[in-house]
Amino acid sequence: MGIDGVRRAKISTVKTMTCPKPHFVLLLGLVFIMASLESAVGAATNSPSSQTNQLSMVISAEGLVERRARGSAEWLAAKVNDALRDGDQLRTGARSRAAVRLSNHSV
């Protein structure tokens, strides 16, 4: 009770949301820009032109060995050092064999 005999309610303070600080907004913007740049660089390094060193290769061919490029219907004779890309096919005839070095350098 107050001095005058009236019961007074305790007033609590309510915290209001404030605008973010300018340096926080700047930091958040920089993080967004860096994430965008990283994804752009990642996309550029995964492009087909940058994957030329990640091809599989015919390292040995004996007898009838043929390859077919992805999306093609024509089979061509495969020779040593022919590059094989994702989706290409390789086949051998009777009593023939081939060895391929995969993009991870296993044979």
DSSP file (Angstrom, degrees, kcal/mol; ACC not computed):
  #  RESIDUE AA STRUCTURE BP1 BP2  ACC     N-H-->O    O-->H-N    N-H-->O    O-->H-N    TCO  KAPPA ALPHA  PHI   PSI    X-CA   Y-CA   Z-CA
    1    1 A M              0   0    0      0, 0.0     6,-0.2     0, 0.0     5,-0.0   0.000 360.0 360.0 360.0 146.9    0.0    0.0    0.0
    2    2 A G    >   -     0   0    0      4,-2.2     3,-1.3     1,-0.1     5,-0.0  -0.174 360.0 -92.6 -81.9-179.2    1.1    3.5   -0.7
    3    3 A I  T 3  S+     0   0    0      1,-0.3    -1,-0.1     2,-0.1     0, 0.0   0.832 125.3  51.8 -64.5 -34.5    1.3    6.4    1.7
    4    4 A D  T 3  S-     0   0    0      2,-0.2    -1,-0.3     1,-0.0     3,-0.1   0.333 121.4-104.1 -88.9   8.2   -2.2    7.5    1.0
    5    5 A G  S <  S+     0   0    0     -3,-1.3     2,-0.5     1,-0.3    -2,-0.1   0.489  80.6 128.7  86.0   3.5   -3.7    4.1    1.6
    6    6 A V        -     0   0    0     -5,-0.0    -4,-2.2     1,-0.0     2,-0.4  -0.779  61.5-123.3 -95.5 133.4   -4.2    3.2   -2.1
    7    7 A R        -     0   0    0     -2,-0.5     2,-0.4    -6,-0.2    -1,-0.0  -0.603  28.5-155.9 -75.7 129.0   -2.9    0.0   -3.3
    8    8 A R        -     0   0    0     -2,-0.4     2,-0.3     3,-0.0    -1,-0.0  -0.867   9.6-130.8-109.8 138.9   -0.5    0.6   -6.2
    9    9 A A        -     0   0    0     -2,-0.4     2,-0.5     1,-0.1     0, 0.0  -0.651  27.7-113.7 -85.1 142.1    0.4   -2.0   -8.9
   10   10 A K        -     0   0    0     -2,-0.3     2,-0.6     1,-0.0    -1,-0.1  -0.641  28.5-140.9 -76.7 126.8    4.0   -2.5   -9.6
   11   11 A I        -     0   0    0     -2,-0.5     2,-0.3     0, 0.0    -1,-0.0  -0.781  14.3-155.1 -92.0 123.7    4.8   -1.3  -13.1
   12   12 A S        -     0   0    0     -2,-0.6     2,-0.4     1,-0.0     0, 0.0  -0.713  17.5-118.3 -96.9 151.2    7.2   -3.5  -14.9
   13   13 A T        -     0   0    0     -2,-0.3     2,-0.5     1,-0.0    -1,-0.0  -0.711  21.4-146.6 -88.3 138.0    9.3   -2.3  -17.7
   14   14 A V        -     0   0    0     -2,-0.4     2,-0.4     0, 0.0    -1,-0.0  -0.907  12.4-135.0-105.3 125.2    8.8   -3.8  -21.1
   15   15 A K        -     0   0    0     -2,-0.5     2,-0.3     3,-0.0     3,-0.0  -0.652  20.7-152.1 -79.8 130.6   11.8   -4.1  -23.3
   16   16 A T        -     0   0    0     -2,-0.4     2,-0.3     1,-0.0    -1,-0.0  -0.728  21.9-103.8-100.8 153.0   11.1   -3.1  -26.8
   17   17 A M        -     0   0    0     -2,-0.3     2,-0.3     1,-0.0    -1,-0.0  -0.548  38.1-155.8 -74.5 137.5   12.9   -4.4  -29.9
   18   18 A T        -     0   0    0     -2,-0.3     3,-0.1     1,-0.1    -1,-0.0  -0.726  26.3 -90.7-109.6 162.7   15.4   -2.0  -31.3
   19   19 A C        -     0   0    0     -2,-0.3    -1,-0.1     1,-0.1     0, 0.0  -0.423  54.1 -96.4 -67.0 145.3   16.8   -1.7  -34.7
   20   20 A P        -     0   0    0      0, 0.0    -1,-0.1     0, 0.0    -3,-0.0  -0.288  45.2 -98.2 -63.0 150.2   20.0   -3.7  -35.3
   21   21 A K    >>  -     0   0    0      1,-0.1     4,-1.8    -3,-0.1     3,-0.6  -0.373  29.8-118.7 -66.6 146.9   23.2   -1.9  -35.0
   22   22 A P  H 3> S+     0   0    0      0, 0.0     4,-2.2     0, 0.0     5,-0.2   0.859 113.4  54.2 -57.8 -37.5   24.8   -0.7  -38.2
   23   23 A H  H 3> S+     0   0    0      1,-0.2     4,-2.3     2,-0.2     5,-0.1   0.840 106.5  52.6 -69.4 -30.0   27.9   -2.8  -37.8
   24   24 A F  H <> S+     0   0    0     -3,-0.6     4,-2.6     2,-0.2    -1,-0.2   0.911 109.7  48.2 -68.0 -42.1   25.8   -5.9  -37.3
   25   25 A V  H  X S+     0   0    0     -4,-1.8     4,-2.2     2,-0.2    -2,-0.2   0.902 112.1  49.9 -63.8 -41.3   24.0   -5.2  -40.6
   26   26 A L  H  X S+     0   0    0     -4,-2.2     4,-2.3     2,-0.2    -2,-0.2   0.919 111.3  48.5 -62.8 -44.5   27.3   -4.6  -42.3
   27   27 A L  H  X S+     0   0    0     -4,-2.3     4,-2.2     1,-0.2    -2,-0.2   0.912 111.1  50.0 -63.0 -43.1   28.7   -7.9  -40.9
   28   28 A L  H  X S+     0   0    0     -4,-2.6     4,-2.0     1,-0.2    -1,-0.2   0.894 110.4  50.7 -62.8 -40.0   25.6   -9.8  -42.0
   29   29 A G  H  X S+     0   0    0     -4,-2.2     4,-2.3     2,-0.2    -2,-0.2   0.900 109.4  50.5 -63.5 -41.8   25.8   -8.3  -45.5
   30   30 A L  H  X S+     0   0    0     -4,-2.3     4,-2.6     2,-0.2    -2,-0.2   0.895 108.7  51.7 -64.6 -39.7   29.5   -9.3  -45.8
   31   31 A V  H  X S+     0   0    0     -4,-2.2     4,-2.3     1,-0.2    -1,-0.2   0.918 110.4  49.2 -62.2 -42.5   28.7  -12.9  -44.7
   32   32 A F  H  X S+     0   0    0     -4,-2.0     4,-2.1     2,-0.2    -2,-0.2   0.916 111.9  48.2 -62.5 -44.0   26.0  -13.0  -47.4
   33   33 A I  H  X S+     0   0    0     -4,-2.3     4,-2.5     2,-0.2    -2,-0.2   0.914 111.3  50.0 -64.1 -43.2   28.4  -11.7  -50.1
   34   34 A M  H  X S+     0   0    0     -4,-2.6     4,-2.4     1,-0.2    -1,-0.2   0.904 110.3  50.1 -63.7 -40.5   31.1  -14.2  -49.1
   35   35 A A  H  X S+     0   0    0     -4,-2.3     4,-1.9     2,-0.2    -1,-0.2   0.896 111.2  49.5 -64.5 -39.0   28.6  -17.1  -49.3
   36   36 A S  H  X S+     0   0    0     -4,-2.1     4,-2.0     2,-0.2    -2,-0.2   0.916 111.4  48.4 -65.6 -43.1   27.5  -16.0  -52.7
   37   37 A L  H  X S+     0   0    0     -4,-2.5     4,-2.5     1,-0.2     5,-0.2   0.896 109.5  53.1 -64.3 -39.8   31.1  -15.7  -54.0
   38   38 A E  H  X S+     0   0    0     -4,-2.4     4,-2.3     1,-0.2    -1,-0.2   0.906 110.1  46.9 -64.0 -41.2   32.0  -19.1  -52.6
   39   39 A S  H  X S+     0   0    0     -4,-1.9     4,-2.0     2,-0.2    -1,-0.2   0.864 111.9  51.3 -69.3 -33.5   29.0  -20.8  -54.4
   40   40 A A  H  X S+     0   0    0     -4,-2.0     4,-1.8     2,-0.2    -2,-0.2   0.905 111.5  46.8 -68.1 -40.7   29.9  -18.9  -57.7
   41   41 A V  H  X S+     0   0    0     -4,-2.5     4,-2.0     2,-0.2    -2,-0.2   0.898 111.3  52.3 -67.3 -40.0   33.5  -20.1  -57.5
   42   42 A G  H  X S+     0   0    0     -4,-2.3     4,-0.9     1,-0.2    -2,-0.2   0.892 109.1  49.4 -62.2 -40.1   32.4  -23.6  -56.7
   43   43 A A  H  < S+     0   0    0     -4,-2.0     3,-0.3     1,-0.2    -1,-0.2   0.874 110.0  51.6 -66.9 -36.6   30.1  -23.6  -59.7
   44   44 A A  H >< S+     0   0    0     -4,-1.8     3,-1.0     1,-0.2     6,-0.2   0.874 108.4  50.3 -69.0 -36.6   32.9  -22.4  -62.0
   45   45 A T  H 3< S+     0   0    0     -4,-2.0    -1,-0.2     1,-0.2    -2,-0.2   0.673 109.0  52.9 -77.6 -14.8   35.3  -25.1  -60.8
   46   46 A N  T 3< S+     0   0    0     -4,-0.9    -1,-0.2    -3,-0.3    -2,-0.2   0.324  82.7 118.9 -98.1   7.5   32.8  -27.8  -61.5
   47   47 A S  S X> S-     0   0    0     -3,-1.0     3,-1.2    -4,-0.1     4,-0.6  -0.355  78.3-112.1 -71.1 154.8   32.1  -26.7  -65.1
   48   48 A P  G >4 S+     0   0    0      0, 0.0     3,-1.0     0, 0.0    -1,-0.1   0.831 115.3  59.2 -57.9 -33.8   32.9  -29.1  -67.9
   49   49 A S  G >4 S+     0   0    0      1,-0.3     3,-0.6     2,-0.2    -4,-0.1   0.800 105.7  48.7 -67.8 -26.3   35.8  -27.1  -69.2
   50   50 A S  G <4 S+     0   0    0     -3,-1.2     3,-0.4    -6,-0.2    -1,-0.3   0.538 100.4  67.1 -88.8  -5.2   37.5  -27.3  -65.8
   51   51 A Q  G X<  +     0   0    0     -3,-1.0     3,-1.8    -4,-0.6    -1,-0.2   0.216  63.4 107.1 -98.0  15.2   37.1  -31.1  -65.6
   52   52 A T  G X  S+     0   0    0     -3,-0.6     3,-0.7     1,-0.3    -1,-0.2   0.803  79.5  52.7 -64.5 -27.2   39.4  -31.9  -68.5
   53   53 A N  G 3  S+     0   0    0     -3,-0.4    -1,-0.3     1,-0.2    -2,-0.1   0.467 101.4  63.2 -85.5   0.4   42.0  -33.3  -66.1
   54   54 A Q  G <  S+     0   0    0     -3,-1.8    -1,-0.2     2,-0.1    49,-0.2   0.045  77.1 122.1-110.4  24.9   39.4  -35.5  -64.5
   55   55 A L    <   -     0   0    0     -3,-0.7     2,-0.2    47,-0.1    30,-0.2  -0.472  62.2-120.7 -84.0 156.4   38.6  -37.7  -67.5
   56   56 A S  E     -A   84   0A   0     28,-2.2    28,-3.3    -2,-0.1     2,-0.4  -0.624  32.2-155.5 -87.1 158.6   39.0  -41.4  -67.7
   57   57 A M  E     -AB  83 101A   0     44,-2.4    44,-3.1    26,-0.2     2,-0.5  -0.997  20.7-119.6-143.1 140.3   41.4  -42.7  -70.4
   58   58 A V  E     + B   0 100A   0     24,-2.4    23,-3.5    -2,-0.4    24,-0.2  -0.669  32.7 173.5 -73.9 121.7   41.9  -45.9  -72.4
   59   59 A I  E     +     0   0A   0     40,-2.6     2,-0.3    -2,-0.5    41,-0.2   0.550  64.9  19.3-109.6 -10.5   45.4  -47.1  -71.4
   60   60 A S  E     + B   0  99A   0     39,-1.4    39,-2.3    19,-0.1     2,-0.4  -0.948  58.1 178.9-158.3 138.5   45.4  -50.5  -73.2
   61   61 A A  E     + B   0  98A   0     -2,-0.3     2,-0.4    37,-0.2    37,-0.2  -0.947   3.0 176.1-145.0 120.4   43.3  -51.9  -76.1
   62   62 A E  E     - B   0  97A   0     35,-3.0    35,-2.4    -2,-0.4     2,-0.2  -0.992  59.6 -14.8-126.7 127.7   43.8  -55.4  -77.6
   63   63 A G  S    S-     0   0    0     -2,-0.4     2,-0.9    33,-0.2    33,-0.1  -0.572 122.0  -3.2  84.1-147.5   41.5  -56.8  -80.3
   64   64 A L  S    S+     0   0    0     30,-0.3    29,-2.9    -2,-0.2     2,-0.4  -0.726  71.9 163.9 -87.5 106.9   38.2  -55.2  -81.0
   65   65 A V  E     +C   92   0B   0     -2,-0.9    13,-3.0    27,-0.2     2,-0.3  -0.992   9.9 179.4-125.3 125.1   37.6  -52.3  -78.6
   66   66 A E  E     -CD  91  77B   0     25,-3.0    25,-3.0    -2,-0.4     2,-0.3  -0.914  11.3-160.8-128.6 152.9   35.0  -49.7  -79.3
   67   67 A R  E     -CD  90  76B   0      9,-3.0     9,-3.0    -2,-0.3     2,-0.4  -0.945   2.3-159.7-130.6 153.0   33.7  -46.6  -77.6
   68   68 A R  E     -C   89   0B   0     21,-2.5    21,-2.7    -2,-0.3     7,-0.1  -0.993  19.9-129.2-135.1 127.4   30.5  -44.6  -77.9
   69   69 A A    >   -     0   0    0      5,-0.4     3,-2.2    -2,-0.4    19,-0.1  -0.372  43.2 -83.7 -71.4 152.3   30.1  -41.0  -76.8
   70   70 A R  T 3  S+     0   0    0      1,-0.3    -1,-0.1    16,-0.2    18,-0.1  -0.324 116.7  12.1 -55.7 129.5   27.2  -40.1  -74.6
   71   71 A G  T 3  S+     0   0    0      1,-0.3    -1,-0.3    16,-0.2     2,-0.3   0.397 103.8 114.8  82.9  -3.6   24.1  -39.4  -76.7
   72   72 A S    <   -     0   0    0     -3,-2.2    -1,-0.3     1,-0.1    -4,-0.0  -0.687  52.7-159.2 -99.0 153.2   25.6  -40.9  -79.9
   73   73 A A        +     0   0    0     -2,-0.3     2,-0.4    -3,-0.1    -1,-0.1   0.527  66.8  94.3-101.2 -10.2   24.5  -44.0  -81.7
   74   74 A E        -     0   0    0     -5,-0.1     2,-0.5     1,-0.0    -5,-0.4  -0.712  63.2-148.2 -93.9 129.0   27.8  -44.6  -83.5
   75   75 A W        -     0   0    0     -2,-0.4     2,-0.3    -7,-0.1    -7,-0.2  -0.815  18.5-167.9 -92.0 131.5   30.5  -46.9  -82.1
   76   76 A L  E     -D   67   0B   0     -9,-3.0    -9,-3.0    -2,-0.5     2,-0.2  -0.852  32.2 -92.3-117.4 153.8   34.0  -45.9  -83.0
   77   77 A A  E     -D   66   0B   0     -2,-0.3     2,-0.4   -11,-0.2   -11,-0.3  -0.450  42.1-135.7 -63.5 132.2   37.3  -47.8  -82.6
   78   78 A A        -     0   0    0    -13,-3.0     2,-0.3    -2,-0.2   -13,-0.2  -0.760  22.9-169.6 -93.1 137.5   38.9  -47.0  -79.2
   79   79 A K    >   -     0   0    0     -2,-0.4     3,-1.9     1,-0.1   -21,-0.3  -0.833  35.9 -80.4-121.5 160.0   42.6  -46.3  -79.2
   80   80 A V  T 3  S+     0   0    0     -2,-0.3   -21,-0.2     1,-0.3     3,-0.1  -0.354 117.9  24.5 -57.7 139.6   45.1  -45.9  -76.4
   81   81 A N  T 3  S+     0   0    0    -23,-3.5     2,-0.3     1,-0.3    -1,-0.3   0.463  83.9 146.1  77.4   7.3   44.9  -42.4  -74.8
   82   82 A D    <   -     0   0    0     -3,-1.9   -24,-2.4   -24,-0.2     2,-0.3  -0.570  48.5-126.8 -68.8 134.9   41.3  -41.9  -75.9
   83   83 A A  E     -A   57   0A   0     -2,-0.3     2,-0.5   -26,-0.2   -26,-0.2  -0.656  18.7-156.6 -84.4 138.6   39.5  -39.8  -73.3
   84   84 A L  E     -A   56   0A   0    -28,-3.3   -28,-2.2    -2,-0.3     2,-0.2  -0.972  10.3-162.4-116.2 128.0   36.3  -41.1  -71.9
   85   85 A R    >   -     0   0    0     -2,-0.5     3,-2.3   -30,-0.2     2,-0.1  -0.541  40.4 -65.3-103.5 171.2   33.8  -38.7  -70.4
   86   86 A D  T 3  S+     0   0    0      1,-0.3   -16,-0.2    -2,-0.2    -1,-0.1  -0.353 124.4  18.4 -56.2 124.5   30.8  -39.2  -68.0
   87   87 A G  T 3  S+     0   0    0      1,-0.3    -1,-0.3    -2,-0.1   -16,-0.2   0.242  91.5 129.6  96.1 -12.9   28.2  -41.2  -69.9
   88   88 A D    <   -     0   0    0     -3,-2.3    -1,-0.3   -18,-0.1     2,-0.3  -0.351  47.5-141.1 -69.9 157.3   30.5  -42.6  -72.6
   89   89 A Q  E     -C   68   0B   0    -21,-2.7   -21,-2.5    -3,-0.1     2,-0.4  -0.914  12.1-163.9-122.7 150.0   30.5  -46.4  -73.2
   90   90 A L  E     +C   67   0B   0     -2,-0.3     2,-0.3   -23,-0.2   -23,-0.2  -0.995  11.4 177.4-131.6 136.4   33.2  -48.9  -73.9
   91   91 A R  E     -C   66   0B   0    -25,-3.0   -25,-3.0    -2,-0.4     2,-0.3  -0.975  13.8-150.4-139.1 155.0   32.8  -52.4  -75.3
   92   92 A T  E     -C   65   0B   0     -2,-0.3   -27,-0.2   -27,-0.2     3,-0.1  -0.913  13.4-133.1-123.2 151.5   35.1  -55.2  -76.4
   93   93 A G    >   -     0   0    0    -29,-2.9     3,-1.3    -2,-0.3     2,-0.1  -0.160  52.7 -52.5 -86.3-173.2   34.7  -57.9  -78.9
   94   94 A A  T 3  S+     0   0    0      1,-0.3   -30,-0.3    -2,-0.1    -1,-0.2  -0.379 126.5   5.3 -63.2 139.3   35.4  -61.7  -78.6
   95   95 A R  T 3  S+     0   0    0      1,-0.2     2,-0.3    -3,-0.1    -1,-0.3   0.821 108.5 118.1  53.3  36.6   38.9  -62.4  -77.3
   96   96 A S    <   -     0   0    0     -3,-1.3     2,-0.3   -33,-0.1   -33,-0.2  -0.867  40.1-175.4-125.2 159.9   39.5  -58.7  -76.8
   97   97 A R  E     -B   62   0A   0    -35,-2.4   -35,-3.0    -2,-0.3     2,-0.3  -0.990   7.2-168.2-153.6 160.9   40.3  -56.6  -73.7
   98   98 A A  E     -B   61   0A   0     -2,-0.3     2,-0.4   -37,-0.2   -37,-0.2  -0.988  10.8-148.4-147.5 151.9   40.8  -53.1  -72.6
   99   99 A A  E     -B   60   0A   0    -39,-2.3   -40,-2.6    -2,-0.3   -39,-1.4  -0.981  14.5-164.1-123.1 139.5   42.1  -51.3  -69.6
  100  100 A V  E     -B   58   0A   0      7,-0.5     2,-0.7    -2,-0.4   -42,-0.2  -0.979  15.3-143.2-126.3 131.8   40.8  -47.9  -68.5
  101  101 A R  E     -B   57   0A   0    -44,-3.1   -44,-2.4    -2,-0.4     6,-0.2  -0.859  29.2-141.4 -90.4 118.6   42.4  -45.5  -66.0
  102  102 A L    >   -     0   0    0      4,-3.2     3,-2.3    -2,-0.7   -47,-0.1  -0.222  26.8 -98.0 -76.5 169.5   39.5  -43.9  -64.1
  103  103 A S  T 3  S+     0   0    0      1,-0.3    -1,-0.1   -49,-0.2   -48,-0.1   0.734 126.1  55.8 -63.6 -21.8   39.3  -40.3  -63.1
  104  104 A N  T 3  S-     0   0    0      2,-0.1    -1,-0.3   -50,-0.0     3,-0.1   0.243 121.4-109.6 -93.0  14.6   40.5  -41.2  -59.6
  105  105 A H  S <  S+     0   0    0     -3,-2.3     2,-0.2     1,-0.3    -2,-0.1   0.575  75.8 133.3  70.5  14.9   43.6  -42.9  -61.2
  106  106 A S              0   0    0      1,-0.1    -4,-3.2    -5,-0.0    -1,-0.3  -0.637 360.0 360.0 -87.7 156.8   42.5  -46.4  -60.4
  107  107 A V              0   0    0     -6,-0.2    -7,-0.5    -2,-0.2    -1,-0.1   0.377 360.0 360.0-111.6 360.0   42.7  -49.0  -63.2
